[in-house]
Amino acid sequence: MSYSVLKIDADGRSVERVGFDSPDVPLEWLQSAVGGWIECVPFSLSIGGHDVTYTMVLNEEGKLDHLPINQLASMVYDSPWDFIVGDVVLMSDQHPDYDPRYPDAYEPDLYPFNDHDCDLVVDEINRLADNLP
């Protein structure tokens, strides 16, 4: 099985799928991807008519460092009073091998997506991106 996270660059126009060989994404990689200390914020997307919660990893000091507004990530985050800056990484809080028949098999944490879930999230983000000015 392959594991992927999604990176939305600060230009807010591109979504990059980054693959990993295991469900463990190194902290150092996340810090490098967002350019500093990480902060995790939950967000929801409507997938198949259901709101599904995911995690957006961003630069904790991005606003203090005056990083550029990330329009696509802000649209994904969907907050009327806040916006997202800099490069971000989208992840799941559910292990990619999660099986609902065994709900206690994995603890909630930061995990990459499995291929199927990643495709669904990319499709929804691309739909949102079509509405960018």
C-alpha positions in Angstrom: 0.0 0.0 0.0 1.2 3.5 -0.7 0.7 6.5 1.6 0.3 10.1 0.5 0.0 13.6 1.9 -1.1 16.6 -0.1 0.9 19.8 -0.2 -0.7 23.1 -1.3 1.9 25.6 -2.2 1.7 29.2 -1.0 0.8 30.3 -4.5 -2.5 28.5 -3.8 -2.9 27.0 -7.2 -1.2 23.6 -7.1 -1.8 20.5 -5.1 1.1 18.1 -5.0 0.7 14.4 -3.9 3.8 13.4 -1.9 4.2 9.6 -1.3 5.7 7.8 1.6 6.6 4.1 2.1 5.1 3.9 5.5 2.3 5.6 7.5 4.8 7.5 9.5 5.5 11.0 8.2 8.7 12.4 9.8 8.3 15.6 11.8 11.4 17.0 10.1 9.7 16.5 6.7 6.6 18.3 7.8 8.7 21.2 9.3 10.6 21.5 6.0 7.4 21.3 3.9 5.8 24.3 5.8 9.1 26.2 6.5 9.1 26.2 10.3 7.4 24.9 13.4 4.2 23.1 12.7 0.6 23.9 13.8 -2.2 21.4 13.2 -5.7 22.7 12.5 -8.8 20.6 11.8 -10.9 21.3 8.7 -13.8 19.5 7.0 -14.6 18.6 3.4 -17.8 17.3 2.0 -16.9 13.9 0.6 -19.7 11.8 -0.9 -22.3 14.0 0.8 -20.7 13.6 4.3 -18.5 16.1 6.1 -15.2 14.4 6.8 -12.6 16.0 9.2 -9.0 16.1 8.2 -5.9 18.0 9.5 -4.1 20.9 7.9 -0.4 21.3 8.9 0.9 24.8 8.6 3.7 27.1 9.7 2.9 28.1 13.3 4.5 31.5 12.9 3.4 32.1 9.2 1.4 35.2 9.9 4.1 36.7 12.1 6.6 36.0 9.4 4.3 37.7 6.8 4.0 34.6 4.6 1.8 35.0 1.6 -1.9 34.2 1.8 -2.7 30.7 0.5 -6.0 31.3 -1.3 -6.7 27.6 -2.0 -5.8 26.5 1.5 -7.9 29.3 3.0 -10.9 28.1 0.8 -10.3 24.5 2.0 -10.2 25.7 5.6 -13.4 27.6 5.1 -13.4 30.0 8.0 -15.3 33.3 7.8 -12.8 35.0 10.2 -9.4 33.5 9.4 -7.1 32.8 6.5 -4.2 30.5 5.8 -0.7 31.6 4.9 2.3 29.8 3.4 2.7 26.2 2.2 0.4 23.7 3.9 0.2 19.9 4.2 -3.1 18.0 4.3 -3.3 14.8 6.3 -5.8 12.5 7.9 -6.4 11.8 11.5 -7.3 8.2 10.7 -4.7 5.5 10.0 -4.7 4.6 6.3 -5.3 1.0 7.2 -8.2 1.8 9.4 -11.0 -0.8 9.3 -14.4 0.3 10.9 -14.9 -3.3 12.1 -11.9 -2.7 14.5 -12.3 0.9 15.6 -9.8 0.7 18.4 -7.0 -0.7 16.4 -5.3 2.7 15.8 -5.1 5.8 17.9 -6.2 9.1 16.3 -3.0 10.9 15.1 -1.5 12.5 12.0 -1.5 10.0 9.2 -1.0 10.1 5.4 -4.0 9.2 3.2 -4.5 5.9 1.5 -4.8 6.1 -2.3 -8.6 6.0 -2.4 -9.1 8.7 0.3 -6.4 10.9 -1.3 -8.1 10.7 -4.7 -11.4 11.8 -3.0 -9.7 14.8 -1.3 -7.9 15.8 -4.4 -11.2 15.8 -6.4 -12.9 18.0 -3.8 -9.9 20.4 -3.7 -9.8 20.7 -7.5 -13.6 21.4 -7.4 -12.9 24.3 -4.9 -9.9 25.5 -7.0 -12.2 25.9 -10.0 -13.9 28.7 -8.0 -10.7 30.7 -7.3 -10.5 34.1 -9.0 
